[in-house]
């Protein structure tokens, strides 16, 4: 059972941003510093990647650990209320991620997933992104 009223839940959910989040801005800054001007949220590319390099047919996704079920601590946490709802939501997100990855590959695109927790080590992420874009 939800511990918040529907009005309180609605107010809280309005605070959740979908674009230009702090981790997303950090990743874009990192990519820009590597000398690659990032293009954001190309809706014509399946899955709505966070950064798109259409000429290279490359897409970079920044996945939140909680929402996309990373193996880190944040990705293993499940809310205590409405447990079945959250299990279904997480399963749906993971299945959609797999579908998007397969469709991109099928259409000749390469995709890189950067996990939110990985941004704690920007040097490592920079190396991964550089290798990905230069491949």
N, C-alpha and C positions, 0 to 999 in steps of 0.2 A: 504494500500500500504506500502511496506517495505521502510524504510528510508535509508537503506544501499544498496550499490551495491552488486551484487552477489559475487564479490571478497572479499569485506569487510565482508559480512555475512559468507562466507566460513572461513575466517581467525578467526572470532569470535567463530564460532562453533567448530573449531579445539581446542580451549582453554578449552572446556567443557570435563572434564575427566569422564570416565565411571567406572573405578575401582581405588581403593586406594585413594579415595577422603578424605579430612580432616575429615568429619563426620564419614566415614567408618573406618578410622584408629583409631579415638577416641573410637568408639564402640568396635572394636577389642581389644584395649588396656584395656577397661573396663572389657570385658569378660575374658581376660587373667588374669587380676588382681583378678578376682573371683576364679581363679584356674582351669579354663576350657580352654585348648588350642584350639583356634578357627581354624577351617578348612575353607578356603575361596572358594567361587564360584565353587561349584561342579556342573559342567554342566550336569551331569547325573540326577540331581534332577530338576524337572520341576520348571520353574520360575527363575532359577539361583539365589538362595538365597545368601546373602552376607556372611553368616556364616552357616555352616552345621555341625551337630553332627550325623553322619550316624548311629552309634551304638545306639543312643537314638532315632533315627528317628525324629530329631528336626531340624527345619530350622528357621533362624532369618533373617528377611528382614529389611533393613534400607531404609525407603521411604523418598525421598525428598518431603517436603511439597508442593512445587510449582508443581512438576511433577505428584504427585499422589493425589493432591487436598485435603489436610488436611483442617480441619476447622479453622486453625489458620490464621493469617494475610497473611503470605506468600502463603498459599494454596488458598486463595481467589483472589489473584492478577491475572489478565489476561492482556497479552500484548495488546497495543492499535492498533497495525498493524496486519493485517492478522487474524482478530478475529475469523472467521469461521474455519480457519486452526487449531488454538489453541483449540477451543471448541471441534473439532473432535479429536485432539490429546489427550486432557485430558480425554474425554469420553472413548477413546480406552484404555488408560492407566488404568483407574478405572475398566473397564470391564475385562481387562486382569488380574488385581489383584484379582478380584472376582473369575475368572475361575481358576487361579493358586491355590488359597486357597481351592477351592472345590476339585480340583484334588489331592492336597496333602492330604487332609482329607480322601478322597476316598481310597488313597493308604496307609493309616495308618500312615501318618506323622502328626506332630504337628507343627504349624507355629506361630511365634511371629512377629508382626510388631512394629518396633521402628521408630517413626517419628523424622525427623531431628531436629525439634524444641525442642523435649524432651531431647536432649543431653545437653541442658542448665542446667538441673538438674541431674547430673550423679548419685547421690545417689538414686534417685527415679528409674532411669533406671536400676541401679545395682540390686535393690530389685526385680523389675519385671523380669529381666533376670534370677536371682537366683531362684525365684519361678517357672518360666517356666521350667528351666532345672532340677529342683528337683521334679517336679510333676510326 
